[in-house]
Amino acid sequence: MTGLLTGIARYLRNLYATMDQMDQVQVSYFNGRKSVDSMPPLADAVQWQQATGAVRKLPESLVFGLRAARWLKYEHELNRLCKKKSSNPFNIYHETAFTPAKITKIPTVFSIYDLSLRRYKETHPRERVWLFEYFIKTRLRYAGHILTISEFIRQEIIDEFNLSPSMVTAIPLAPDPLFKPCCPHHLEKTRIQYHLPKDYLLFVSSLEPRKNIDLIVDALEKVTVDIPLVLVGWQGWGEKHWLDKIKKTRLKNRVFFTGHIPDRDLQAIYTGATALIYPSRYEGFGLPIVEAMACGCPVICSNAASMPEVAGNAAVLIDPTNSDDLAQAIEIMVQDTEFRETIVTRGLGQSAQFTWQITAQQTLDLFKRVAK
């Protein structure tokens, strides 16, 4: 919740901002030392990315040890707080990190967003995989309930950990209310600010292996339409072989990088895009899909994992292993204006089904059941 404003942070900040407005609940936040009444601020984006980049240069075993020690201290302080509050206890604790905490004084709901740290461990830094495995094996049994974000992941969790179906609940995410079609003036101003072309395809996410950017580059090599690609997101981790492909091909001057950008600018860039391309191999939900739809941007996304569940019939689904499939989808989206408008209309309707009011109310209802 306090890092860069990517998918998980967006989820938690929207969820609890909405829940904070409800009369039925009082929310406190644990900052590692004490409980506070206001949501912790986000980190400075530039400083956070610099610090994360510096940590990536350290030996993996050292990073694992430091993070494990930090988490154990966090867990100790959390339990100490729960003991102090025994006269006026919290009703429930929601663990939102990807490592669960051992809490025995109050019921705990543990969020698992996806199982990529097991299903696609090769796409993550090894120290993160080690951390997840250690704590999931030793702490999962302390969870009173598991909360996840799609029915696809819910079934994976049940199967992976041999849990009763009643132990796991899926509640979907929603686009931030900011994401809606923006005015032409703001769109043009943002396009000029980031030196972007008038027409472009868009990718939004961390630039990391699971997101399958290689497939986009391969597909763009095959299309006959001459349309640029805009990549929005922080550098992430892992090898970026697709960068070498771009430098060595005719795409060299057709790919634009913005880095991580403010939401107001992202809204405009969604609005102006010819299409969002989201060919991820695996997602727990795929928040950019509904964000783009809400801004009137048509979507091309994978037919894998949770993405068909989120996109419904409002996106062009492609095989994330087949660049020909993606190339054909790009050609149709760019050249067939009537088809594109149909996808835009469907997308606006599909994204409207996901709201933070619904998500927050369903989450609160779950918390009440677990707290009994």
Contacts in CASP RR format, 6 or more apart in sequence:
PFRMAT RR
TARGET T0000
AUTHOR 0000-0000-0000
METHOD contacts of the structure
MODEL  1
MTGLLTGIARYLRNLYATMDQMDQVQVSYFNGRKSVDSMPPLADAVQWQQ
ATGAVRKLPESLVFGLRAARWLKYEHELNRLCKKKSSNPFNIYHETAFTP
AKITKIPTVFSIYDLSLRRYKETHPRERVWLFEYFIKTRLRYAGHILTIS
EFIRQEIIDEFNLSPSMVTAIPLAPDPLFKPCCPHHLEKTRIQYHLPKDY
LLFVSSLEPRKNIDLIVDALEKVTVDIPLVLVGWQGWGEKHWLDKIKKTR
LKNRVFFTGHIPDRDLQAIYTGATALIYPSRYEGFGLPIVEAMACGCPVI
CSNAASMPEVAGNAAVLIDPTNSDDLAQAIEIMVQDTEFRETIVTRGLGQ
SAQFTWQITAQQTLDLFKRVAK
1 8 0 8 1.000
1 9 0 8 1.000
1 12 0 8 1.000
1 13 0 8 1.000
1 16 0 8 1.000
1 29 0 8 1.000
1 39 0 8 1.000
1 40 0 8 1.000
1 96 0 8 1.000
2 9 0 8 1.000
2 40 0 8 1.000
2 41 0 8 1.000
2 42 0 8 1.000
2 43 0 8 1.000
3 9 0 8 1.000
3 42 0 8 1.000
3 43 0 8 1.000
3 48 0 8 1.000
4 42 0 8 1.000
4 43 0 8 1.000
4 45 0 8 1.000
4 48 0 8 1.000
4 49 0 8 1.000
4 234 0 8 1.000
4 260 0 8 1.000
5 13 0 8 1.000
5 42 0 8 1.000
5 45 0 8 1.000
5 260 0 8 1.000
5 263 0 8 1.000
6 206 0 8 1.000
6 234 0 8 1.000
7 287 0 8 1.000
8 96 0 8 1.000
8 113 0 8 1.000
9 42 0 8 1.000
10 173 0 8 1.000
10 176 0 8 1.000
10 287 0 8 1.000
11 113 0 8 1.000
11 149 0 8 1.000
11 173 0 8 1.000
11 287 0 8 1.000
12 96 0 8 1.000
13 39 0 8 1.000
13 42 0 8 1.000
14 173 0 8 1.000
14 174 0 8 1.000
14 176 0 8 1.000
14 356 0 8 1.000
14 359 0 8 1.000
15 356 0 8 1.000
15 359 0 8 1.000
15 360 0 8 1.000
15 363 0 8 1.000
16 27 0 8 1.000
16 29 0 8 1.000
16 39 0 8 1.000
17 39 0 8 1.000
17 356 0 8 1.000
18 356 0 8 1.000
18 357 0 8 1.000
18 359 0 8 1.000
18 360 0 8 1.000
19 25 0 8 1.000
19 27 0 8 1.000
19 360 0 8 1.000
19 363 0 8 1.000
19 364 0 8 1.000
20 27 0 8 1.000
20 39 0 8 1.000
22 360 0 8 1.000
22 361 0 8 1.000
22 364 0 8 1.000
24 364 0 8 1.000
25 364 0 8 1.000
25 367 0 8 1.000
27 37 0 8 1.000
28 35 0 8 1.000
28 36 0 8 1.000
28 37 0 8 1.000
28 90 0 8 1.000
29 35 0 8 1.000
29 36 0 8 1.000
29 37 0 8 1.000
29 38 0 8 1.000
29 39 0 8 1.000
29 40 0 8 1.000
30 36 0 8 1.000
30 78 0 8 1.000
30 81 0 8 1.000
31 40 0 8 1.000
32 74 0 8 1.000
32 77 0 8 1.000
32 78 0 8 1.000
33 77 0 8 1.000
34 81 0 8 1.000
35 81 0 8 1.000
35 85 0 8 1.000
35 90 0 8 1.000
45 234 0 8 1.000
45 260 0 8 1.000
49 234 0 8 1.000
49 235 0 8 1.000
49 260 0 8 1.000
52 236 0 8 1.000
55 63 0 8 1.000
56 125 0 8 1.000
56 237 0 8 1.000
60 125 0 8 1.000
60 126 0 8 1.000
60 127 0 8 1.000
60 130 0 8 1.000
61 127 0 8 1.000
63 125 0 8 1.000
63 127 0 8 1.000
64 127 0 8 1.000
64 130 0 8 1.000
64 131 0 8 1.000
65 127 0 8 1.000
67 127 0 8 1.000
67 131 0 8 1.000
68 131 0 8 1.000
68 134 0 8 1.000
71 97 0 8 1.000
71 99 0 8 1.000
71 101 0 8 1.000
71 131 0 8 1.000
71 135 0 8 1.000
74 101 0 8 1.000
75 101 0 8 1.000
75 102 0 8 1.000
75 103 0 8 1.000
78 93 0 8 1.000
78 101 0 8 1.000
78 103 0 8 1.000
79 102 0 8 1.000
79 103 0 8 1.000
79 104 0 8 1.000
79 105 0 8 1.000
82 89 0 8 1.000
82 90 0 8 1.000
82 93 0 8 1.000
82 103 0 8 1.000
82 105 0 8 1.000
82 106 0 8 1.000
83 105 0 8 1.000
86 105 0 8 1.000
89 105 0 8 1.000
89 106 0 8 1.000
90 106 0 8 1.000
91 106 0 8 1.000
91 107 0 8 1.000
91 367 0 8 1.000
91 371 0 8 1.000
92 106 0 8 1.000
92 107 0 8 1.000
92 108 0 8 1.000
92 109 0 8 1.000
92 367 0 8 1.000
92 370 0 8 1.000
92 371 0 8 1.000
93 101 0 8 1.000
93 103 0 8 1.000
93 106 0 8 1.000
93 107 0 8 1.000
93 108 0 8 1.000
93 109 0 8 1.000
94 108 0 8 1.000
94 109 0 8 1.000
94 111 0 8 1.000
94 147 0 8 1.000
94 367 0 8 1.000
95 101 0 8 1.000
95 103 0 8 1.000
95 108 0 8 1.000
95 109 0 8 1.000
95 110 0 8 1.000
95 111 0 8 1.000
95 143 0 8 1.000
96 111 0 8 1.000
98 112 0 8 1.000
98 113 0 8 1.000
98 117 0 8 1.000
98 128 0 8 1.000
98 132 0 8 1.000
99 131 0 8 1.000
99 132 0 8 1.000
99 135 0 8 1.000
99 136 0 8 1.000
99 139 0 8 1.000
100 108 0 8 1.000
100 110 0 8 1.000
100 135 0 8 1.000
100 136 0 8 1.000
100 139 0 8 1.000
100 140 0 8 1.000
100 142 0 8 1.000
100 143 0 8 1.000
101 108 0 8 1.000
101 139 0 8 1.000
101 142 0 8 1.000
102 138 0 8 1.000
102 139 0 8 1.000
102 142 0 8 1.000
103 142 0 8 1.000
104 142 0 8 1.000
107 144 0 8 1.000
107 145 0 8 1.000
107 370 0 8 1.000
107 371 0 8 1.000
108 142 0 8 1.000
108 143 0 8 1.000
108 144 0 8 1.000
108 145 0 8 1.000
109 143 0 8 1.000
109 144 0 8 1.000
109 145 0 8 1.000
109 146 0 8 1.000
109 147 0 8 1.000
109 366 0 8 1.000
109 367 0 8 1.000
109 370 0 8 1.000
110 140 0 8 1.000
110 143 0 8 1.000
110 144 0 8 1.000
110 145 0 8 1.000
110 146 0 8 1.000
110 147 0 8 1.000
111 146 0 8 1.000
111 147 0 8 1.000
111 148 0 8 1.000
111 149 0 8 1.000
112 146 0 8 1.000
112 147 0 8 1.000
112 148 0 8 1.000
112 153 0 8 1.000
112 157 0 8 1.000
113 148 0 8 1.000
113 149 0 8 1.000
113 153 0 8 1.000
113 284 0 8 1.000
113 285 0 8 1.000
114 149 0 8 1.000
114 153 0 8 1.000
114 156 0 8 1.000
114 282 0 8 1.000
114 283 0 8 1.000
114 284 0 8 1.000
114 305 0 8 1.000
114 306 0 8 1.000
115 153 0 8 1.000
115 156 0 8 1.000
115 157 0 8 1.000
115 160 0 8 1.000
116 123 0 8 1.000
116 124 0 8 1.000
116 210 0 8 1.000
116 282 0 8 1.000
116 284 0 8 1.000
117 124 0 8 1.000
117 128 0 8 1.000
117 129 0 8 1.000
117 132 0 8 1.000
117 133 0 8 1.000
118 132 0 8 1.000
118 160 0 8 1.000
119 156 0 8 1.000
119 282 0 8 1.000
120 210 0 8 1.000
120 281 0 8 1.000
120 282 0 8 1.000
121 129 0 8 1.000
122 209 0 8 1.000
123 208 0 8 1.000
123 209 0 8 1.000
123 210 0 8 1.000
123 238 0 8 1.000
123 281 0 8 1.000
124 237 0 8 1.000
125 237 0 8 1.000
125 238 0 8 1.000
140 161 0 8 1.000
144 167 0 8 1.000
144 370 0 8 1.000
145 167 0 8 1.000
145 168 0 8 1.000
145 169 0 8 1.000
145 366 0 8 1.000
145 369 0 8 1.000
145 370 0 8 1.000
146 157 0 8 1.000
146 163 0 8 1.000
146 167 0 8 1.000
146 168 0 8 1.000
146 169 0 8 1.000
147 168 0 8 1.000
147 169 0 8 1.000
147 171 0 8 1.000
147 363 0 8 1.000
147 366 0 8 1.000
148 154 0 8 1.000
148 157 0 8 1.000
148 168 0 8 1.000
148 169 0 8 1.000
148 170 0 8 1.000
148 171 0 8 1.000
148 284 0 8 1.000
149 170 0 8 1.000
149 171 0 8 1.000
149 172 0 8 1.000
149 173 0 8 1.000
149 284 0 8 1.000
149 285 0 8 1.000
149 306 0 8 1.000
150 170 0 8 1.000
150 172 0 8 1.000
150 284 0 8 1.000
150 285 0 8 1.000
150 306 0 8 1.000
150 309 0 8 1.000
150 310 0 8 1.000
151 170 0 8 1.000
151 306 0 8 1.000
151 309 0 8 1.000
152 284 0 8 1.000
152 305 0 8 1.000
152 306 0 8 1.000
152 309 0 8 1.000
153 170 0 8 1.000
153 284 0 8 1.000
153 285 0 8 1.000
153 305 0 8 1.000
153 306 0 8 1.000
154 168 0 8 1.000
154 169 0 8 1.000
154 170 0 8 1.000
157 163 0 8 1.000
157 168 0 8 1.000
158 164 0 8 1.000
158 165 0 8 1.000
158 167 0 8 1.000
158 168 0 8 1.000
169 366 0 8 1.000
171 359 0 8 1.000
171 362 0 8 1.000
171 363 0 8 1.000
171 366 0 8 1.000
172 285 0 8 1.000
172 310 0 8 1.000
172 354 0 8 1.000
172 359 0 8 1.000
173 285 0 8 1.000
173 286 0 8 1.000
173 287 0 8 1.000
173 290 0 8 1.000
173 354 0 8 1.000
173 359 0 8 1.000
174 290 0 8 1.000
174 354 0 8 1.000
174 355 0 8 1.000
174 356 0 8 1.000
174 358 0 8 1.000
174 359 0 8 1.000
175 287 0 8 1.000
175 290 0 8 1.000
175 291 0 8 1.000
175 293 0 8 1.000
175 294 0 8 1.000
175 351 0 8 1.000
175 354 0 8 1.000
176 263 0 8 1.000
176 291 0 8 1.000
176 356 0 8 1.000
177 356 0 8 1.000
178 263 0 8 1.000
178 264 0 8 1.000
178 267 0 8 1.000
179 263 0 8 1.000
179 266 0 8 1.000
179 267 0 8 1.000
179 270 0 8 1.000
179 291 0 8 1.000
179 294 0 8 1.000
179 295 0 8 1.000
180 267 0 8 1.000
180 294 0 8 1.000
180 295 0 8 1.000
181 271 0 8 1.000
181 295 0 8 1.000
181 296 0 8 1.000
182 267 0 8 1.000
182 268 0 8 1.000
182 271 0 8 1.000
182 295 0 8 1.000
186 264 0 8 1.000
186 268 0 8 1.000
187 268 0 8 1.000
187 271 0 8 1.000
187 272 0 8 1.000
189 268 0 8 1.000
190 196 0 8 1.000
190 265 0 8 1.000
190 268 0 8 1.000
190 269 0 8 1.000
191 197 0 8 1.000
191 198 0 8 1.000
191 268 0 8 1.000
191 269 0 8 1.000
191 272 0 8 1.000
193 265 0 8 1.000
194 256 0 8 1.000
194 258 0 8 1.000
194 261 0 8 1.000
194 265 0 8 1.000
194 269 0 8 1.000
195 256 0 8 1.000
196 230 0 8 1.000
196 256 0 8 1.000
196 258 0 8 1.000
196 269 0 8 1.000
197 228 0 8 1.000
197 256 0 8 1.000
199 227 0 8 1.000
199 228 0 8 1.000
199 274 0 8 1.000
200 227 0 8 1.000
200 228 0 8 1.000
200 229 0 8 1.000
200 230 0 8 1.000
200 256 0 8 1.000
200 272 0 8 1.000
200 273 0 8 1.000
200 274 0 8 1.000
201 216 0 8 1.000
201 220 0 8 1.000
201 227 0 8 1.000
201 228 0 8 1.000
201 229 0 8 1.000
201 230 0 8 1.000
201 273 0 8 1.000
201 274 0 8 1.000
201 275 0 8 1.000
201 276 0 8 1.000
201 277 0 8 1.000
201 330 0 8 1.000
202 229 0 8 1.000
202 230 0 8 1.000
202 232 0 8 1.000
202 269 0 8 1.000
202 270 0 8 1.000
202 273 0 8 1.000
202 274 0 8 1.000
202 275 0 8 1.000
202 276 0 8 1.000
202 277 0 8 1.000
202 292 0 8 1.000
202 297 0 8 1.000
203 211 0 8 1.000
203 213 0 8 1.000
203 216 0 8 1.000
203 229 0 8 1.000
203 230 0 8 1.000
203 231 0 8 1.000
203 232 0 8 1.000
203 276 0 8 1.000
203 277 0 8 1.000
203 278 0 8 1.000
204 232 0 8 1.000
204 233 0 8 1.000
204 266 0 8 1.000
204 270 0 8 1.000
204 276 0 8 1.000
204 278 0 8 1.000
204 288 0 8 1.000
204 291 0 8 1.000
204 292 0 8 1.000
205 211 0 8 1.000
205 232 0 8 1.000
205 233 0 8 1.000
205 278 0 8 1.000
205 280 0 8 1.000
205 288 0 8 1.000
206 233 0 8 1.000
206 234 0 8 1.000
206 235 0 8 1.000
206 236 0 8 1.000
207 213 0 8 1.000
207 231 0 8 1.000
207 233 0 8 1.000
207 234 0 8 1.000
207 235 0 8 1.000
207 236 0 8 1.000
207 240 0 8 1.000
208 236 0 8 1.000
208 237 0 8 1.000
208 238 0 8 1.000
209 237 0 8 1.000
209 238 0 8 1.000
209 239 0 8 1.000
210 280 0 8 1.000
210 281 0 8 1.000
210 282 0 8 1.000
211 279 0 8 1.000
211 280 0 8 1.000
211 281 0 8 1.000
212 279 0 8 1.000
212 280 0 8 1.000
212 281 0 8 1.000
212 302 0 8 1.000
212 320 0 8 1.000
213 231 0 8 1.000
213 240 0 8 1.000
213 242 0 8 1.000
214 241 0 8 1.000
214 242 0 8 1.000
214 245 0 8 1.000
215 279 0 8 1.000
215 320 0 8 1.000
215 321 0 8 1.000
215 323 0 8 1.000
215 326 0 8 1.000
216 229 0 8 1.000
216 242 0 8 1.000
216 277 0 8 1.000
216 279 0 8 1.000
216 326 0 8 1.000
217 242 0 8 1.000
217 245 0 8 1.000
217 246 0 8 1.000
217 249 0 8 1.000
217 251 0 8 1.000
218 245 0 8 1.000
218 323 0 8 1.000
218 326 0 8 1.000
219 323 0 8 1.000
219 324 0 8 1.000
219 326 0 8 1.000
219 327 0 8 1.000
219 330 0 8 1.000
220 229 0 8 1.000
220 251 0 8 1.000
220 254 0 8 1.000
220 327 0 8 1.000
220 330 0 8 1.000
221 245 0 8 1.000
221 249 0 8 1.000
221 250 0 8 1.000
221 251 0 8 1.000
221 323 0 8 1.000
222 323 0 8 1.000
222 324 0 8 1.000
222 327 0 8 1.000
223 327 0 8 1.000
223 330 0 8 1.000
223 331 0 8 1.000
223 334 0 8 1.000
224 331 0 8 1.000
225 330 0 8 1.000
225 331 0 8 1.000
225 334 0 8 1.000
225 335 0 8 1.000
226 254 0 8 1.000
227 254 0 8 1.000
227 274 0 8 1.000
227 330 0 8 1.000
227 334 0 8 1.000
228 254 0 8 1.000
228 255 0 8 1.000
228 256 0 8 1.000
229 251 0 8 1.000
229 254 0 8 1.000
229 255 0 8 1.000
229 256 0 8 1.000
229 277 0 8 1.000
230 255 0 8 1.000
230 256 0 8 1.000
230 257 0 8 1.000
230 258 0 8 1.000
230 269 0 8 1.000
230 273 0 8 1.000
231 255 0 8 1.000
231 256 0 8 1.000
231 257 0 8 1.000
231 258 0 8 1.000
231 259 0 8 1.000
232 258 0 8 1.000
232 259 0 8 1.000
232 260 0 8 1.000
232 261 0 8 1.000
232 266 0 8 1.000
232 269 0 8 1.000
233 258 0 8 1.000
233 259 0 8 1.000
233 260 0 8 1.000
233 261 0 8 1.000
234 259 0 8 1.000
234 260 0 8 1.000
235 259 0 8 1.000
245 251 0 8 1.000
246 252 0 8 1.000
246 255 0 8 1.000
258 265 0 8 1.000
258 269 0 8 1.000
261 269 0 8 1.000
266 291 0 8 1.000
267 295 0 8 1.000
270 276 0 8 1.000
270 291 0 8 1.000
270 292 0 8 1.000
270 295 0 8 1.000
270 296 0 8 1.000
270 297 0 8 1.000
271 295 0 8 1.000
271 296 0 8 1.000
271 297 0 8 1.000
272 297 0 8 1.000
273 292 0 8 1.000
273 297 0 8 1.000
274 298 0 8 1.000
274 333 0 8 1.000
274 334 0 8 1.000
274 340 0 8 1.000
275 297 0 8 1.000
275 298 0 8 1.000
275 299 0 8 1.000
275 300 0 8 1.000
275 330 0 8 1.000
275 333 0 8 1.000
275 334 0 8 1.000
275 340 0 8 1.000
276 288 0 8 1.000
276 289 0 8 1.000
276 292 0 8 1.000
276 297 0 8 1.000
276 298 0 8 1.000
276 299 0 8 1.000
276 300 0 8 1.000
276 301 0 8 1.000
277 300 0 8 1.000
277 301 0 8 1.000
277 326 0 8 1.000
277 330 0 8 1.000
278 286 0 8 1.000
278 288 0 8 1.000
278 289 0 8 1.000
278 292 0 8 1.000
278 299 0 8 1.000
278 300 0 8 1.000
278 301 0 8 1.000
278 302 0 8 1.000
278 307 0 8 1.000
279 300 0 8 1.000
279 301 0 8 1.000
279 302 0 8 1.000
279 318 0 8 1.000
279 320 0 8 1.000
279 326 0 8 1.000
280 286 0 8 1.000
280 301 0 8 1.000
280 302 0 8 1.000
280 304 0 8 1.000
280 305 0 8 1.000
280 307 0 8 1.000
280 320 0 8 1.000
281 302 0 8 1.000
281 304 0 8 1.000
281 305 0 8 1.000
281 320 0 8 1.000
282 304 0 8 1.000
282 305 0 8 1.000
283 302 0 8 1.000
283 305 0 8 1.000
283 306 0 8 1.000
283 307 0 8 1.000
284 305 0 8 1.000
284 306 0 8 1.000
285 306 0 8 1.000
285 310 0 8 1.000
286 306 0 8 1.000
286 307 0 8 1.000
286 310 0 8 1.000
289 299 0 8 1.000
289 301 0 8 1.000
289 307 0 8 1.000
289 310 0 8 1.000
289 311 0 8 1.000
289 315 0 8 1.000
290 310 0 8 1.000
290 350 0 8 1.000
290 351 0 8 1.000
290 354 0 8 1.000
291 351 0 8 1.000
292 298 0 8 1.000
292 299 0 8 1.000
293 299 0 8 1.000
293 314 0 8 1.000
293 315 0 8 1.000
293 347 0 8 1.000
293 348 0 8 1.000
293 349 0 8 1.000
293 350 0 8 1.000
293 351 0 8 1.000
294 348 0 8 1.000
294 351 0 8 1.000
294 352 0 8 1.000
296 344 0 8 1.000
296 347 0 8 1.000
296 348 0 8 1.000
297 344 0 8 1.000
298 315 0 8 1.000
298 316 0 8 1.000
298 333 0 8 1.000
298 340 0 8 1.000
298 343 0 8 1.000
298 344 0 8 1.000
298 347 0 8 1.000
299 311 0 8 1.000
299 314 0 8 1.000
299 315 0 8 1.000
299 316 0 8 1.000
299 343 0 8 1.000
299 347 0 8 1.000
300 315 0 8 1.000
300 316 0 8 1.000
300 318 0 8 1.000
300 326 0 8 1.000
300 329 0 8 1.000
300 330 0 8 1.000
300 333 0 8 1.000
301 307 0 8 1.000
301 311 0 8 1.000
301 315 0 8 1.000
301 316 0 8 1.000
301 317 0 8 1.000
301 318 0 8 1.000
302 317 0 8 1.000
302 318 0 8 1.000
302 319 0 8 1.000
302 320 0 8 1.000
303 317 0 8 1.000
303 318 0 8 1.000
303 319 0 8 1.000
303 320 0 8 1.000
304 320 0 8 1.000
307 317 0 8 1.000
308 317 0 8 1.000
311 317 0 8 1.000
311 350 0 8 1.000
312 350 0 8 1.000
313 346 0 8 1.000
313 350 0 8 1.000
314 343 0 8 1.000
314 346 0 8 1.000
314 347 0 8 1.000
314 349 0 8 1.000
314 350 0 8 1.000
314 351 0 8 1.000
315 343 0 8 1.000
315 347 0 8 1.000
315 350 0 8 1.000
316 329 0 8 1.000
316 332 0 8 1.000
316 333 0 8 1.000
316 343 0 8 1.000
318 325 0 8 1.000
318 326 0 8 1.000
318 329 0 8 1.000
319 325 0 8 1.000
332 339 0 8 1.000
333 339 0 8 1.000
333 340 0 8 1.000
333 343 0 8 1.000
END
